[in-house]
C-alpha cells in the first residue's frame, strides 16, 4: 500500500479517537456542571465562568429530566390495571 495512504488512514483514525474523547469530555463537563448546580455547591455564575458554558445552556441542562428524578406523572407504573 502507498505509504502516503497509510499515513492518511492513521491520521483519520487519530482524529476519530480525538473526536470521541472530546465528546466524552463535553458530556462529562455538562453532567458535572449540572450536578454542582443541583446540589447547590456552586452558583450559576461560578459554574458558567469555570466551564465557559453560558448560563442559558446551564439552565437548560437543569431543566432536563435525569434518570431517577422524573416527575411523578412521568414514572412508569409498577402495578397493572385493577
N, CA, C and O atoms as a MOPAC input file, in Angstrom:
PM7 MOZYME 1SCF
protein

 N      0.84000 1    -1.17000 1     0.00000 1
 C      0.00000 1     0.00000 1     0.00000 1
 C      0.89100 1     1.24000 1     0.00000 1
 O      1.99600 1     1.23400 1     0.54300 1
 N      0.40000 1     2.26700 1    -0.60100 1
 C      1.10000 1     3.53500 1    -0.68500 1
 C      1.34000 1     4.09100 1     0.72900 1
 O      0.40200 1     4.17700 1     1.52100 1
 N      2.60000 1     4.47300 1     1.05500 1
 C      2.90300 1     4.99800 1     2.39000 1
 C      2.09500 1     6.25600 1     2.73300 1
 O      1.73900 1     6.47400 1     3.89100 1
 N      1.81400 1     7.07000 1     1.73100 1
 C      1.02800 1     8.29100 1     1.98700 1
 C     -0.40600 1     7.93400 1     2.38500 1
 O     -0.99100 1     8.58500 1     3.25100 1
 N     -0.96900 1     6.90500 1     1.75500 1
 C     -2.31100 1     6.44900 1     2.12600 1
 C     -2.32600 1     5.88000 1     3.54200 1
 O     -3.28200 1     6.07900 1     4.29200 1
 N     -1.26000 1     5.17400 1     3.89400 1
 C     -1.17000 1     4.63800 1     5.25400 1
 C     -1.13600 1     5.77600 1     6.27400 1
 O     -1.78400 1     5.68900 1     7.31700 1
 N     -0.39900 1     6.82200 1     5.98900 1
 C     -0.34400 1     7.97800 1     6.89300 1
 C     -1.70800 1     8.65000 1     7.00500 1
 O     -2.12500 1     9.05700 1     8.08900 1
 N     -2.39800 1     8.76100 1     5.86700 1
 C     -3.73200 1     9.36200 1     5.89400 1
 C     -4.70800 1     8.52800 1     6.72600 1
 O     -5.50800 1     9.07600 1     7.48500 1
 N     -4.64100 1     7.20900 1     6.58200 1
 C     -5.50400 1     6.32700 1     7.38000 1
 C     -5.20100 1     6.46200 1     8.86700 1
 O     -6.10800 1     6.50900 1     9.69700 1
 N     -3.91500 1     6.52200 1     9.18800 1
 C     -3.52300 1     6.67300 1    10.58900 1
 C     -3.99700 1     8.01500 1    11.14700 1
 O     -4.48200 1     8.08700 1    12.27600 1
 N     -3.85700 1     9.06000 1    10.36200 1
 C     -4.31100 1    10.37900 1    10.78600 1
 C     -5.82500 1    10.39800 1    10.98100 1
 O     -6.31600 1    10.96200 1    11.95900 1
 N     -6.56100 1     9.79200 1    10.06700 1
 C     -8.02100 1     9.73400 1    10.18900 1
 C     -8.43000 1     8.97300 1    11.44600 1
 O     -9.37400 1     9.36600 1    12.13100 1
 N     -7.72300 1     7.88400 1    11.75300 1
 C     -8.02200 1     7.10900 1    12.96400 1
 C     -7.73300 1     7.93100 1    14.21400 1
 O     -8.50700 1     7.89500 1    15.17100 1
 N     -6.62500 1     8.67100 1    14.21500 1
 C     -6.29200 1     9.52500 1    15.36300 1
 C     -7.35600 1    10.60100 1    15.55000 1
 O     -7.74500 1    10.90300 1    16.67800 1
 N     -7.82000 1    11.17300 1    14.45800 1
 C     -8.84600 1    12.20600 1    14.55200 1
 C    -10.16100 1    11.64000 1    15.09500 1
 O    -10.83700 1    12.28900 1    15.89400 1
 N    -10.51500 1    10.44400 1    14.66300 1
 C    -11.74200 1     9.81700 1    15.15800 1
 C    -11.63600 1     9.55600 1    16.65800 1
 O    -12.59800 1     9.77400 1    17.39400 1
 N    -10.48200 1     9.09400 1    17.11200 1
 C    -10.27500 1     8.86200 1    18.54600 1
 C    -10.33900 1    10.16500 1    19.32400 1
 O    -10.92000 1    10.20800 1    20.40800 1
 N     -9.75500 1    11.22200 1    18.79100 1
 C     -9.77000 1    12.52100 1    19.46100 1
 C    -11.19200 1    13.06700 1    19.54600 1
 O    -11.57800 1    13.63300 1    20.56800 1
 N    -11.97300 1    12.90200 1    18.48100 1
 C    -13.36000 1    13.36400 1    18.49600 1
 C    -14.17500 1    12.61500 1    19.54200 1
 O    -15.00200 1    13.21300 1    20.23100 1
 N    -13.94800 1    11.31800 1    19.66300 1
 C    -14.65500 1    10.52800 1    20.66700 1
 C    -14.28000 1    11.00100 1    22.06500 1
 O    -15.15000 1    11.17500 1    22.91900 1
 N    -12.99600 1    11.20800 1    22.29800 1
 C    -12.54900 1    11.68200 1    23.61300 1
 C    -13.13100 1    13.06000 1    23.92700 1
 O    -13.52000 1    13.32500 1    25.06400 1
 N    -13.19000 1    13.91900 1    22.94000 1
 C    -13.75500 1    15.25500 1    23.12500 1
 C    -15.24500 1    15.18000 1    23.43000 1
 O    -15.73200 1    15.92600 1    24.28000 1
 N    -15.97400 1    14.30800 1    22.76300 1
 C    -17.40200 1    14.12500 1    23.04800 1
 C    -17.61900 1    13.66700 1    24.48100 1
 O    -18.51600 1    14.15900 1    25.16600 1
 N    -16.80200 1    12.72600 1    24.93500 1
 C    -16.90700 1    12.22900 1    26.30400 1
 C    -16.58700 1    13.34800 1    27.29900 1
 O    -17.27000 1    13.49400 1    28.31300 1
 N    -15.56400 1    14.12300 1    27.01300 1
 C    -15.19500 1    15.23000 1    27.89900 1
 C    -16.31300 1    16.27200 1    27.97000 1
 O    -16.61800 1    16.77500 1    29.05200 1
 N    -16.92300 1    16.60000 1    26.83300 1
 C    -18.03600 1    17.56300 1    26.82400 1
 C    -19.20400 1    17.06000 1    27.64100 1
 O    -19.77900 1    17.80100 1    28.43900 1
 N    -19.55700 1    15.79500 1    27.44400 1
 C    -20.67000 1    15.20800 1    28.18400 1
 C    -20.38700 1    15.21200 1    29.68400 1
 O    -21.26800 1    15.52300 1    30.48600 1
 N    -19.17100 1    14.87000 1    30.05600 1
 C    -18.79100 1    14.84900 1    31.46900 1
 C    -18.83200 1    16.25900 1    32.05500 1
 O    -19.31400 1    16.45400 1    33.17200 1
 N    -18.33100 1    17.24000 1    31.30900 1
 C    -18.35300 1    18.62700 1    31.77100 1
 C    -19.78500 1    19.08000 1    32.02100 1
 O    -20.06900 1    19.71100 1    33.03900 1
 N    -20.67100 1    18.76800 1    31.11600 1
 C    -22.06900 1    19.18700 1    31.25700 1
 C    -22.73800 1    18.46700 1    32.42800 1
 O    -23.47500 1    19.08600 1    33.19600 1
 N    -22.48800 1    17.16400 1    32.57000 1
 C    -23.09600 1    16.40800 1    33.67000 1
 C    -22.58700 1    16.88500 1    35.02200 1
 O    -23.37000 1    17.03800 1    35.96000 1
 N    -21.29200 1    17.11900 1    35.13100 1
 C    -20.71400 1    17.59100 1    36.38800 1
 C    -21.20500 1    18.99800 1    36.72400 1
 O    -21.45900 1    19.31700 1    37.88600 1
 N    -21.33500 1    19.82400 1    35.70200 1
 C    -21.84200 1    21.18400 1    35.91200 1
 C    -23.26600 1    21.13900 1    36.46100 1
 O    -23.59400 1    21.83100 1    37.42400 1
 N    -24.09600 1    20.32600 1    35.84300 1
 C    -25.48100 1    20.21200 1    36.29900 1
 C    -25.54200 1    19.66100 1    37.72000 1
 O    -26.35200 1    20.11700 1    38.52700 1
 N    -24.69700 1    18.69200 1    38.02800 1
 C    -24.68700 1    18.11700 1    39.37500 1
 C    -24.28300 1    19.16100 1    40.41500 1
 O    -24.88700 1    19.23700 1    41.48500 1
 N    -23.27400 1    19.95700 1    40.10800 1
 C    -22.86300 1    21.02300 1    41.03100 1
 C    -23.99400 1    22.00300 1    41.28700 1
 O    -24.21600 1    22.42800 1    42.42100 1
 N    -24.70000 1    22.35300 1    40.23600 1
 C    -25.80400 1    23.30100 1    40.37900 1
 C    -26.96900 1    22.68300 1    41.14900 1
 O    -27.58500 1    23.35000 1    41.98000 1
 N    -27.27500 1    21.41700 1    40.87800 1
 C    -28.38700 1    20.76100 1    41.57800 1
 C    -28.13200 1    20.65200 1    43.07300 1
 O    -29.05500 1    20.79100 1    43.87600 1
 N    -26.88900 1    20.40700 1    43.44500 1
 C    -26.56800 1    20.26400 1    44.87200 1
 C    -26.37100 1    21.60200 1    45.55500 1
 O    -26.32000 1    21.66700 1    46.78300 1
 N    -26.25900 1    22.66000 1    44.78600 1
 C    -26.07200 1    23.98400 1    45.36800 1
 C    -24.64100 1    24.26300 1    45.80400 1
 O    -24.38500 1    25.22000 1    46.53600 1
 N    -23.71000 1    23.42800 1    45.35400 1
 C    -22.30600 1    23.61200 1    45.73800 1
 C    -21.65800 1    24.78600 1    45.03000 1
 O    -20.60700 1    25.26500 1    45.45600 1
 N    -22.27500 1    25.25500 1    43.94900 1
 C    -21.73700 1    26.39000 1    43.20200 1
 C    -22.90400 1    27.15700 1    42.58800 1
 O    -23.97900 1    26.60100 1    42.36300 1
 N    -22.67700 1    28.43300 1    42.32400 1
 C    -23.71400 1    29.25300 1    41.71300 1
 C    -23.66900 1    29.11300 1    40.19900 1
 O    -22.70000 1    28.61200 1    39.62800 1
 N    -24.72700 1    29.56200 1    39.57600 1
 C    -24.80300 1    29.54800 1    38.12100 1
 C    -23.65100 1    30.35100 1    37.51400 1
 O    -23.02400 1    29.91400 1    36.54800 1
 N    -23.38200 1    31.49900 1    38.07200 1
 C    -22.29300 1    32.34400 1    37.56800 1
 C    -20.93600 1    31.66200 1    37.73800 1
 O    -20.08900 1    31.73100 1    36.84700 1
 N    -20.72900 1    31.00500 1    38.87600 1
 C    -19.44600 1    30.32700 1    39.11400 1
 C    -19.22900 1    29.18900 1    38.12600 1
 O    -18.14400 1    29.04300 1    37.56400 1
 N    -20.25900 1    28.39000 1    37.92100 1
 C    -20.13300 1    27.25700 1    37.00000 1
 C    -19.94300 1    27.75800 1    35.57500 1
 O    -19.14700 1    27.20300 1    34.81700 1
 N    -20.67100 1    28.80300 1    35.21300 1
 C    -20.53500 1    29.36600 1    33.87500 1
 C    -19.11600 1    29.86900 1    33.64000 1
 O    -18.52600 1    29.62000 1    32.58800 1
 N    -18.58000 1    30.57100 1    34.61600 1
 C    -17.22100 1    31.09800 1    34.48100 1
 C    -16.18500 1    29.97500 1    34.41500 1
 O    -15.24000 1    30.04400 1    33.63000 1
 N    -16.36200 1    28.95400 1    35.23200 1
 C    -15.38800 1    27.86100 1    35.28800 1
 C    -15.40400 1    26.99800 1    34.03000 1
 O    -14.36700 1    26.48200 1    33.61300 1
 N    -16.58200 1    26.84200 1    33.42800 1
 C    -16.70300 1    25.91100 1    32.29900 1
 C    -16.71700 1    26.58500 1    30.93500 1
 O    -16.40800 1    25.95900 1    29.92200 1
 N    -17.07100 1    27.84900 1    30.91500 1
 C    -17.22600 1    28.53000 1    29.63500 1
 C    -18.59400 1    28.28900 1    29.00900 1
 O    -18.86700 1    28.78000 1    27.91400 1
 N    -19.45400 1    27.54200 1    29.69000 1
 C    -20.81800 1    27.32900 1    29.20800 1
 C    -21.65100 1    28.54900 1    29.58500 1
 O    -21.50500 1    29.09300 1    30.68000 1
 N    -22.52600 1    28.97600 1    28.67400 1
 C    -23.31800 1    30.15000 1    29.03600 1
 C    -24.43900 1    29.74400 1    29.99700 1
 O    -24.82800 1    28.57800 1    30.06900 1
 N    -24.94100 1    30.72900 1    30.72300 1
 C    -25.92200 1    30.43900 1    31.76700 1
 C    -27.20800 1    29.84600 1    31.20400 1
 O    -27.84700 1    29.02300 1    31.86000 1
 N    -27.59100 1    30.24800 1    30.01100 1
 C    -28.78600 1    29.67300 1    29.39300 1
 C    -28.63300 1    28.18300 1    29.14300 1
 O    -29.56500 1    27.40800 1    29.36300 1
 N    -27.45600 1    27.78700 1    28.68300 1
 C    -27.20400 1    26.35700 1    28.44900 1
 C    -27.22700 1    25.58800 1    29.76600 1
 O    -27.74500 1    24.47400 1    29.83700 1
 N    -26.66500 1    26.18800 1    30.79700 1
 C    -26.67300 1    25.53300 1    32.10900 1
 C    -28.10100 1    25.39500 1    32.63700 1
 O    -28.45800 1    24.35700 1    33.19400 1
 N    -28.91400 1    26.43000 1    32.46700 1
 C    -30.31300 1    26.34000 1    32.90200 1
 C    -31.05200 1    25.26900 1    32.11100 1
 O    -31.90200 1    24.56700 1    32.65700 1
 N    -30.73100 1    25.14400 1    30.83200 1
 C    -31.33300 1    24.10600 1    30.00700 1
 C    -30.95900 1    22.72400 1    30.53200 1
 O    -31.79700 1    21.82300 1    30.57600 1
 N    -29.70500 1    22.56100 1    30.92600 1
 C    -29.27200 1    21.27500 1    31.49000 1
 C    -30.06300 1    20.94300 1    32.74900 1
 O    -30.44200 1    19.79200 1    32.96600 1
 N    -30.30700 1    21.94700 1    33.57100 1
 C    -31.03200 1    21.72300 1    34.81800 1
 C    -32.49900 1    21.38900 1    34.58100 1
 O    -33.11800 1    20.69100 1    35.38500 1
 N    -33.04900 1    21.88100 1    33.49000 1
 C    -34.47500 1    21.66200 1    33.23900 1
 C    -34.75400 1    20.28400 1    32.65700 1
 O    -35.90600 1    19.85300 1    32.62400 1
 N    -33.73300 1    19.59400 1    32.20400 1
 C    -33.91800 1    18.25400 1    31.64200 1
 C    -34.08300 1    17.23900 1    32.75700 1
 O    -33.50400 1    17.37200 1    33.83600 1
 N    -34.88000 1    16.23000 1    32.47600 1
 C    -35.05200 1    15.15700 1    33.45500 1
 C    -33.81300 1    14.27000 1    33.46100 1
 O    -33.21900 1    13.99500 1    32.41900 1
 N    -33.44500 1    13.83700 1    34.63600 1
 C    -32.34500 1    12.88900 1    34.76200 1
 C    -32.91900 1    11.57200 1    35.25700 1
 O    -33.91700 1    11.56800 1    35.97800 1
 N    -32.30400 1    10.45100 1    34.88300 1
 C    -32.83500 1     9.14900 1    35.30800 1
 C    -32.99400 1     9.10200 1    36.82800 1
 O    -32.09400 1     9.48600 1    37.57700 1
 N    -34.15800 1     8.62100 1    37.26300 1
 C    -34.42500 1     8.51900 1    38.69000 1
 C    -34.99400 1     9.79400 1    39.27900 1
 O    -35.40500 1     9.80400 1    40.43900 1
 N    -35.02900 1    10.87800 1    38.50200 1
 C    -35.54100 1    12.14200 1    39.01400 1
 C    -36.73100 1    12.63600 1    38.18200 1
 O    -37.05000 1    13.82500 1    38.20300 1
 N    -37.38500 1    11.72800 1    37.45000 1
 C    -38.52000 1    12.12300 1    36.64000 1
 C    -39.66100 1    12.56000 1    37.54300 1
 O    -39.78600 1    12.07600 1    38.66800 1
 N    -40.49800 1    13.47900 1    37.05500 1
 C    -41.66500 1    13.85500 1    37.85300 1
 C    -42.59600 1    12.65400 1    38.02600 1
 O    -42.57300 1    11.72800 1    37.21600 1
 N    -43.40400 1    12.66900 1    39.06800 1
 C    -44.26000 1    11.52300 1    39.39200 1
 C    -45.15600 1    11.13300 1    38.22900 1
 O    -45.38300 1     9.94300 1    38.01300 1
 N    -45.67900 1    12.10300 1    37.46500 1
 C    -46.57300 1    11.78200 1    36.36300 1
 C    -45.85600 1    11.06800 1    35.22500 1
 O    -46.50800 1    10.49400 1    34.35200 1
 N    -44.50900 1    11.09300 1    35.21900 1
 C    -43.74200 1    10.52000 1    34.12200 1
 C    -43.13200 1     9.16600 1    34.49500 1
 O    -42.49600 1     8.52600 1    33.65700 1
 N    -43.31700 1     8.73200 1    35.72100 1
 C    -42.73400 1     7.45900 1    36.14800 1
 C    -43.60200 1     6.29800 1    35.68100 1
 O    -44.82900 1     6.39600 1    35.70000 1
 N    -42.98400 1     5.21100 1    35.26700 1
 C    -43.78100 1     4.05000 1    34.86600 1
 C    -44.51600 1     3.47000 1    36.06800 1
 O    -44.00600 1     3.47900 1    37.18800 1
 N    -45.70400 1     2.97100 1    35.82100 1
 C    -46.47500 1     2.36900 1    36.90500 1
 C    -45.94100 1     0.97700 1    37.19500 1
 O    -45.56800 1     0.23800 1    36.28400 1
 N    -45.91000 1     0.63400 1    38.46200 1
 C    -45.39300 1    -0.67400 1    38.84600 1
 C    -46.48800 1    -1.71600 1    38.91000 1
 O    -46.19900 1    -2.91100 1    38.85800 1
 N    -47.75400 1    -1.29200 1    39.02200 1
 C    -48.83400 1    -2.27100 1    39.09600 1
 C    -49.69100 1    -2.19100 1    37.84500 1
 O    -49.74100 1    -1.15900 1    37.17700 1
 N    -50.35900 1    -3.28400 1    37.53900 1
 C    -51.23000 1    -3.32500 1    36.37900 1
 C    -52.56400 1    -2.65700 1    36.66900 1
 O    -52.78600 1    -2.14600 1    37.76700 1
 N    -53.43800 1    -2.66300 1    35.69300 1
 C    -54.76100 1    -2.10000 1    35.88100 1
 C    -55.57400 1    -2.98400 1    36.78500 1
 O    -55.45800 1    -4.20800 1    36.72700 1
 N    -56.40300 1    -2.38400 1    37.62600 1
 C    -57.24300 1    -3.15800 1    38.54800 1
 C    -58.59400 1    -3.41000 1    37.95200 1
 O    -59.43800 1    -4.04700 1    38.58300 1

